């Protein structure tokens, strides 16, 4: 829930910058670069042993960072460039179905009925919370839907792969290499596409805050959560993000919510409560290949 709250706060901050004309792709790379810089400096000063890994771990961490961290963000921003952000977010949440099915059929882990029921509730609730029921949002945009589905697949990869890496690596070790790989990916993108990055100092400062709290701490809390609850449950709880984001938008920007959106938010909360009913015991280490 703490992770969802920080992601929601960071999303509102970035949304405000979007409204001022700043490009999504430029802001996406700034938040990852700042998160990497903060974590690298922190570990260099106070946690150098966490920077040491076996050479055999490096390829897996680079793939995780490129696809699971930067890749999700890139696919999502490409989706919202073609779709309404509400629809893009809803399509991305379909990745939760893949996560739950993977646990059941690939990892051979029992998935209780309350988890499947909670998954159905949060998906239905998210549909109404983000306002995806509005007719104006239902125009089909195949490239946008494609990028949204790519984001869903990459989100599932992020959660499942993180839970596997946690069986043998420290949370902050995983993230520093993941953010580093994401930063390298965006650097390569800049060299090829030559985008225009913001020139205003205050924007860099704002993105530094988003990078610290809305990216580094948010990802850190989520990966820490995966040490105690399975990806399916963590993903369901994470759907609190649009609910919290809507509350922040109302308090700060006076963005009103329609009755159906409020109903959807209540359904999401019910799903989150339901998934916590019934214990699952300790989370067993997941083999790396799974």
Legacy VTK file of the C-alpha trace (Angstrom):
# vtk DataFile Version 3.0
C-alpha trace
ASCII
DATASET POLYDATA
POINTS 290 float
0.000 0.000 0.000
2.901 2.340 0.723
4.332 1.578 -2.704
0.951 2.222 -4.361
0.626 5.545 -2.536
4.064 6.714 -3.667
3.465 5.607 -7.265
0.144 7.489 -7.175
1.784 10.651 -5.825
4.528 10.453 -8.427
1.948 9.899 -11.150
0.050 13.023 -10.169
3.272 15.051 -10.172
4.202 13.812 -13.635
0.627 14.370 -14.845
0.912 18.006 -13.768
4.138 18.323 -15.790
2.416 16.738 -18.785
-0.163 19.508 -18.553
2.613 22.094 -18.781
3.788 20.624 -22.076
6.710 18.431 -21.004
7.149 15.221 -22.997
6.332 11.889 -21.301
9.384 10.074 -22.668
11.741 12.774 -21.403
10.237 12.628 -17.911
10.270 8.815 -17.920
14.011 8.662 -18.343
14.666 11.407 -15.806
12.844 9.555 -13.036
14.817 6.342 -13.599
18.132 8.187 -13.923
17.555 10.048 -10.658
16.496 6.842 -8.881
19.681 5.128 -10.096
21.862 8.068 -9.033
20.353 8.231 -5.535
20.647 4.483 -4.945
24.164 4.168 -6.412
25.454 7.013 -4.236
23.744 5.604 -1.126
25.169 2.116 -1.616
28.615 3.466 -2.509
28.692 5.322 0.809
26.928 2.940 3.178
26.432 -0.415 1.450
29.315 -1.289 -0.834
28.976 -5.054 -0.298
25.528 -4.825 -1.893
27.127 -3.647 -5.147
29.087 -6.878 -5.506
27.482 -9.670 -7.495
28.669 -12.793 -9.240
29.360 -12.156 -12.951
26.801 -14.806 -13.832
24.059 -12.682 -12.229
24.724 -9.630 -14.406
22.911 -10.701 -17.630
19.747 -11.558 -15.718
19.781 -8.268 -13.828
20.344 -6.292 -17.020
17.403 -8.035 -18.705
15.237 -7.420 -15.636
16.139 -3.728 -15.570
15.743 -3.187 -19.306
12.469 -5.058 -19.754
10.947 -5.158 -16.290
11.677 -1.605 -15.148
12.418 0.649 -18.131
10.472 -1.517 -20.571
7.206 -1.281 -18.630
7.548 2.464 -18.437
8.371 2.846 -22.127
5.484 0.634 -23.279
3.074 2.423 -20.940
4.094 5.883 -22.162
3.822 4.756 -25.791
0.326 3.482 -24.941
-0.834 6.733 -23.323
0.460 8.643 -26.337
-2.210 6.807 -28.349
-4.873 5.987 -25.746
-6.540 7.793 -22.901
-4.449 7.196 -19.777
-7.390 5.478 -18.063
-7.744 2.870 -20.799
-3.970 2.340 -20.967
-3.825 1.752 -17.213
-6.714 -0.693 -17.376
-5.092 -2.694 -20.205
-1.833 -2.813 -18.239
-3.661 -4.268 -15.234
-4.557 -7.303 -17.351
-1.015 -8.408 -16.554
-2.341 -9.446 -13.133
-4.279 -12.258 -14.814
-1.054 -13.533 -16.376
0.740 -13.360 -13.021
-1.935 -15.359 -11.214
-2.155 -17.942 -14.010
1.656 -18.292 -14.060
1.721 -19.001 -10.328
-0.994 -21.621 -10.693
0.097 -23.440 -13.852
3.849 -22.773 -14.176
4.983 -22.568 -10.572
2.377 -25.135 -9.494
1.360 -22.975 -6.516
-2.160 -23.228 -5.173
-4.159 -20.053 -5.842
-7.049 -19.803 -3.353
-10.548 -18.892 -4.481
-10.336 -15.599 -2.594
-7.373 -14.541 -4.764
-9.225 -15.257 -8.021
-12.290 -13.469 -6.634
-10.221 -10.493 -5.499
-8.583 -10.321 -8.936
-12.005 -10.143 -10.602
-13.129 -7.442 -8.167
-10.098 -5.192 -8.628
-10.234 -5.450 -12.417
-13.923 -4.544 -12.485
-13.351 -1.850 -9.882
-10.385 -0.420 -11.805
-12.520 -0.282 -14.969
-14.946 2.077 -13.239
-12.367 3.899 -11.113
-10.385 5.094 -14.134
-13.592 6.010 -15.955
-13.043 3.525 -18.786
-16.826 3.109 -19.129
-17.140 6.490 -20.849
-18.131 6.004 -24.528
-15.581 8.565 -25.698
-12.770 6.349 -24.373
-13.828 3.198 -26.155
-12.642 4.120 -29.646
-10.387 1.290 -30.807
-6.769 2.209 -31.376
-4.914 -0.970 -32.289
-1.344 0.389 -31.868
-2.297 1.852 -28.487
-3.926 -1.402 -27.364
-0.836 -3.255 -28.574
1.494 -1.113 -26.498
-0.871 -1.447 -23.526
-0.789 -5.243 -23.800
3.009 -5.091 -24.092
3.053 -3.099 -20.858
0.842 -5.754 -19.243
3.204 -8.560 -20.269
6.248 -6.620 -19.090
4.538 -5.788 -15.782
3.930 -9.497 -15.224
7.578 -10.184 -16.080
8.691 -7.513 -13.592
6.727 -8.965 -10.676
7.504 -12.614 -11.375
11.176 -12.057 -12.143
11.658 -9.870 -9.056
10.199 -12.600 -6.844
12.656 -15.094 -8.362
15.693 -12.829 -7.952
14.789 -12.233 -4.301
15.549 -15.892 -3.598
19.272 -15.098 -3.785
19.849 -11.324 -3.980
19.262 -8.312 -1.743
16.400 -5.962 -2.659
18.680 -2.960 -3.167
21.210 -4.959 -5.170
18.452 -5.951 -7.578
17.205 -2.376 -7.906
20.557 -0.626 -8.358
21.410 -2.891 -11.299
17.864 -2.669 -12.643
17.839 1.135 -12.541
21.333 1.161 -14.034
20.197 -1.018 -16.937
17.155 1.201 -17.446
19.363 4.288 -17.486
21.632 2.689 -20.090
18.578 1.870 -22.224
17.379 5.462 -22.118
20.894 6.717 -22.885
20.946 4.549 -25.994
17.507 5.913 -26.915
18.796 9.482 -26.555
21.809 8.796 -28.774
19.560 7.452 -31.529
16.480 9.701 -31.266
18.096 12.932 -30.001
15.108 14.002 -27.869
14.840 17.436 -26.286
15.211 17.184 -22.515
13.775 19.894 -20.224
16.063 22.894 -19.807
14.387 24.303 -16.673
16.273 23.567 -13.449
13.049 23.350 -11.435
11.806 20.500 -13.649
14.983 18.516 -12.973
14.525 19.180 -9.254
10.886 18.058 -9.407
11.860 14.882 -11.243
14.601 14.283 -8.674
11.869 14.149 -6.012
9.771 11.861 -8.210
12.852 9.711 -8.818
13.576 9.447 -5.098
10.102 8.904 -3.663
7.867 7.976 -6.616
10.409 5.587 -8.164
13.227 4.439 -5.861
11.290 4.184 -2.590
8.115 3.020 -4.367
9.925 0.195 -6.202
11.881 -0.620 -3.054
8.743 -1.054 -0.968
7.099 -3.180 -3.654
10.102 -5.499 -4.026
10.341 -5.759 -0.232
6.665 -6.741 -0.212
7.458 -9.601 -2.591
9.576 -11.127 0.187
6.456 -11.753 2.264
3.548 -12.045 -0.201
3.330 -13.644 -3.639
3.269 -11.553 -6.846
-0.449 -12.177 -7.437
-1.392 -10.763 -4.030
1.107 -7.904 -4.300
-0.266 -6.984 -7.721
-3.846 -6.986 -6.466
-2.945 -4.694 -3.567
-1.083 -2.442 -6.018
-4.374 -1.682 -7.802
-4.976 0.759 -4.958
-2.794 3.138 -6.985
-5.599 4.681 -9.137
-7.817 4.968 -6.051
-5.124 6.850 -4.135
-4.223 8.865 -7.231
-7.849 9.950 -7.581
-7.948 11.001 -3.931
-4.732 13.025 -4.322
-6.047 14.652 -7.496
-9.247 15.607 -5.687
-7.423 17.070 -2.680
-4.763 18.963 -4.633
-6.314 19.712 -8.015
-10.024 19.519 -7.162
-10.515 16.868 -9.841
-13.966 15.510 -9.126
-14.961 11.844 -9.279
-18.209 10.643 -10.802
-20.497 8.323 -8.791
-19.469 5.297 -10.870
-15.799 6.077 -10.232
-16.447 6.201 -6.503
-18.279 2.882 -6.752
-15.313 1.430 -8.654
-12.920 2.649 -5.965
-15.046 0.929 -3.313
-14.981 -2.323 -5.320
-11.170 -2.128 -5.600
-10.916 -1.688 -1.830
-13.197 -4.710 -1.350
-10.911 -6.753 -3.609
-7.820 -5.691 -1.649
-9.503 -6.634 1.635
-10.649 -9.963 0.196
-7.163 -10.971 -0.960
-5.910 -10.574 2.612
-8.533 -12.999 3.937
-6.933 -16.372 4.512
-3.226 -16.848 5.061
-0.777 -18.217 2.533
2.078 -19.041 4.895
5.685 -18.106 4.267
6.715 -17.338 0.724
8.960 -20.137 -0.515
12.028 -19.173 -2.553
11.274 -19.340 -6.261
13.792 -21.020 -8.586
15.511 -18.533 -10.899
14.128 -20.062 -14.067
10.570 -19.511 -12.888
LINES 1 291
290 0 1 2 3 4 5 6 7 8 9 10 11 12 13 14 15 16 17 18 19 20 21 22 23 24 25 26 27 28 29 30 31 32 33 34 35 36 37 38 39 40 41 42 43 44 45 46 47 48 49 50 51 52 53 54 55 56 57 58 59 60 61 62 63 64 65 66 67 68 69 70 71 72 73 74 75 76 77 78 79 80 81 82 83 84 85 86 87 88 89 90 91 92 93 94 95 96 97 98 99 100 101 102 103 104 105 106 107 108 109 110 111 112 113 114 115 116 117 118 119 120 121 122 123 124 125 126 127 128 129 130 131 132 133 134 135 136 137 138 139 140 141 142 143 144 145 146 147 148 149 150 151 152 153 154 155 156 157 158 159 160 161 162 163 164 165 166 167 168 169 170 171 172 173 174 175 176 177 178 179 180 181 182 183 184 185 186 187 188 189 190 191 192 193 194 195 196 197 198 199 200 201 202 203 204 205 206 207 208 209 210 211 212 213 214 215 216 217 218 219 220 221 222 223 224 225 226 227 228 229 230 231 232 233 234 235 236 237 238 239 240 241 242 243 244 245 246 247 248 249 250 251 252 253 254 255 256 257 258 259 260 261 262 263 264 265 266 267 268 269 270 271 272 273 274 275 276 277 278 279 280 281 282 283 284 285 286 287 288 289
